[in-house]
Amino acid sequence: MAFIDIIHRIKNNCQFLTYLNLSDLNIDDVQAKQLSRAITYNTRLKRIHALGSRITDVGRKALAKISTIKEIKLYFVKNFAVVDGGDVIYHIYEKN
């Protein structure tokens, strides 16, 4: 599925889209910002995995901010989550 189709489904609050796996799709900061804007319209998405992406701290901060507001679990690497604490981005690791 093309990234623009994913954005469309998120904006339209697709009832079947509760988990989004963007791993290894080479998502970048521009796409991360598009995704964060689309999420503002969504109430169903609960978890996003973006392992192996090209997202830098700019894109991570945009996604972390909206995922905190929407209570979405956000993963950039395995057993790792990012939480936006205002001026600070907290990186939280889970033990296996």
N, C-alpha and C positions, 0 to 999 in steps of 0.2 A: 504494500500500500504506500502511496506517495505521501510525503510529509504534509503537503497541503490538504490531503484528504483526512489525515489524522487531526489537523487543526480544525477542519470543518466539523468533524464528529465531536470534538471536545466542545467547541462553541455551541453546538446544537444539543449538548447535554445527552449524548447517546446513552440509552439505558444499559447497553451491553458493555460499555467502556468504563470499567472500574479499575483496571490495571493496564498501564501503558509501559511496554518494553521497547525502549529506544536504543538498547544496547547494540553497539557496533554499527550504528547507522551514520556515524560521523556527524552528529548534530553539533552545530557551532553556536556561538553567542547570539547571532542574529536569530537563529531558529529557536534558541532557548527563550529569548525575549518574546517572540511570537507565541510560543507555547504558554508562557506566563500570562500574557494578555488573554489568550483563549480560555485559560483556566478560570478567569474571573467570572465567566458565564456558566461554569460547570458545578454541579452539586453531587455528581456520582463518582468521579475519579478519586480513588483512595490510595493508589500507589504508583510511583513512577520509577523505573529503572533506566538509567542512562550510562551504563557501563561502557567503557571504550569510546566515549564521545570526545569531541574537541572543545568542549565547553570549558572556558576559563573562569576565573573568579567573578568576572562581570556577569556572565550568564548564570552561574551558580547562585549568585546573590539574588538575581531576579526570580529565579525558580524557588529559592529558599524562602523568600519573602511571601510569595503567593501560596506556597505549600504550607507554611505556618498558619496563615490566615484561614486556609481551607482545610487544615488538618490532614494533609496528604503526606504519606511517607515517601521520602525522596532519597534515592540511592545513586551514587556516582561510581562507587566501587563496591565489591562484595563486603558485607558486614560493616558498612560505613554510611553514615547519614550526615547531612549538613543542616544546621538550624541557623536562621538569621536572628541575631541578637541586637539588631539596630545597627550600630557602627562596627560590630564584630560578627564574623561568621564562625560559629562553633562547629567543629568537626567531632562527631561522636562515633566511636568504634564499638562494635559488639564483639564480645569474646565468643569463640566457637564452642 
